[in-house]
Amino acid sequence: MLSIQSVAGKGRGVFAQEFIRQGEIFECAAVIVLPAMQWGYVERTELFNYCYAWGEDSALALGYGSLFNHSYQPNAVYVKQFDAQRIDYMALRDIAPGEEITINYNSDPADLDPLWFAVVEA
């Protein structure tokens, strides 16, 4: 259903391999919770760029979860399921086969706050 491909200016990205309908949850990624007291170590590594805020802690999403690229016009949204220790990814609109799946790293799809890197929009 999903694949990883290279994206110019972004590195790797997640792409739909089949049609995904608006409102469909297409990925449920388990997370590894990283306690706040360990964050100082993590932020000095490449893992920093792949983590989500998780309450007072941080989390690394498994599966495709930490590989979705950012967009200020995302076609998907993520919902943190704290009790289940997972993140669900849902289509905001229909996503065609071959289309890159993007999320807004600010959590809210409409949040235009700047990020810690230069955003590349396709």
ABEGO torsion letter per residue (X at the ends): XBBBBBBBGAEBBBBBABBBBBGBBABBBBBBBBBAAAAAAAAABAAAAABBBBEABBBBBBEAAAABBBBABBABBBBBBAAAGBBBBBBABBBBBGBBBBBBAAGBAABABBBABBBBBX
